Amino acid sequence: MLEKKKSIHLTEENAREWLHKRGVEVEDIAKLVYYLQEKYHPSLAMEDCLENVERVLSKREVQNAILTGIQLDILAEEGKLGEPLQSIIATDESLYGVDEILAFSIVNIYGSIGFTNYGYIDKQKPGILEKLNDKSSGKCHTFLDDIVGAIAAAASSRLAHRAANID
């Protein structure tokens, strides 16, 4: 049992470390949550956004999505995927869609409102999403931009559900 708990803790640590190494901080995601929710919650504080992002990041399925998506992005950067997958992921081919499917596994955690939040933020690409989507950086973030948007959408949904229960 102790070994299983250690493994779960390491998975979360690894996911957070990999986000950091790819240039994404928890605060960046919290800013996206604020962007999504500020007009609905006039007294919204960044601490509330951070707390909800932290709760989403504590979910094992989110950690697994982070690790999987980042690993695929890194393999594409290194040219280690077979064709045609290498070209599809390296160029973030618009009809690929598997990156969004991985993101949906995160979005779905807090209900259908997450899909709306995700679709909106994925289209707008504010903050860190604009940076991750910049193809001139030399980095591949085909999966990561969608994962980060999905974490923000899920945290935003969690916040909205909590606020609805408070009012």
WOTAFEN-V664190 format. One record per backbone hydrogen bond with DSSP energy under -1.0 kcal/mol. NH is the residue of the N-H (numbers start at 0). CO is the residue of the C=O. E is the energy in kcal/mol with one decimal. If there is no record, write none. Layout:
nh={NH	NH}
co={CO	CO}
e={E	E}
This chain:
nh={4	5	6	7	8	9	10	11	12	13	14	15	16	17	18	19	20	21	22	23	28	29	30	31	32	33	34	35	36	37	39	40	43	48	49	50	51	52	53	54	55	56	57	58	62	63	64	65	66	67	68	69	70	71	72	73	74	75	76	77	78	79	85	87	88	89	90	92	95	100	101	102	103	104	105	106	107	108	110	113	114	116	117	118	119	120	121	122	123	124	128	130	131	132	133	136	144	146	147	148	149	150	151	152	153	154	155	156	157	158	159	160	161	162	163	164	166}
co={0	1	2	3	4	5	6	7	8	9	10	11	12	13	14	15	16	17	19	18	24	25	26	27	28	29	30	31	32	33	36	36	40	44	45	46	47	48	49	50	51	52	53	55	58	59	60	61	62	63	64	65	66	67	68	69	70	71	72	73	75	74	81	83	84	85	86	87	92	96	97	98	99	100	102	102	103	105	107	110	111	112	113	114	115	116	117	118	119	120	125	126	127	128	130	133	140	142	143	144	145	146	147	148	149	150	151	152	153	154	155	156	157	158	159	160	162}
e={-2.1	-2.1	-2.1	-2.2	-2.3	-2.4	-2.1	-1.8	-2.4	-3.0	-2.5	-2.4	-2.5	-2.9	-2.2	-2.3	-2.7	-1.5	-1.9	-2.8	-1.4	-2.4	-2.0	-1.1	-1.9	-2.5	-2.2	-2.1	-2.0	-2.6	-1.6	-1.5	-2.1	-1.4	-2.8	-2.5	-1.9	-2.1	-2.7	-1.9	-1.9	-2.8	-1.0	-1.7	-2.1	-2.6	-1.7	-2.5	-2.5	-2.5	-2.8	-2.6	-1.8	-2.1	-2.3	-2.6	-2.5	-2.1	-2.4	-2.2	-1.2	-2.9	-2.0	-2.3	-2.7	-2.5	-1.8	-2.4	-1.8	-1.9	-2.2	-1.7	-2.4	-1.0	-1.3	-2.4	-2.3	-1.6	-1.4	-1.6	-1.2	-2.2	-2.9	-2.7	-2.2	-2.5	-2.7	-1.5	-2.4	-2.6	-1.8	-1.3	-2.7	-1.8	-1.0	-1.2	-2.1	-2.3	-2.9	-2.0	-2.2	-2.5	-2.3	-2.4	-2.8	-2.7	-2.4	-2.2	-2.6	-2.5	-2.4	-2.6	-2.4	-2.6	-2.1	-1.4	-2.2}
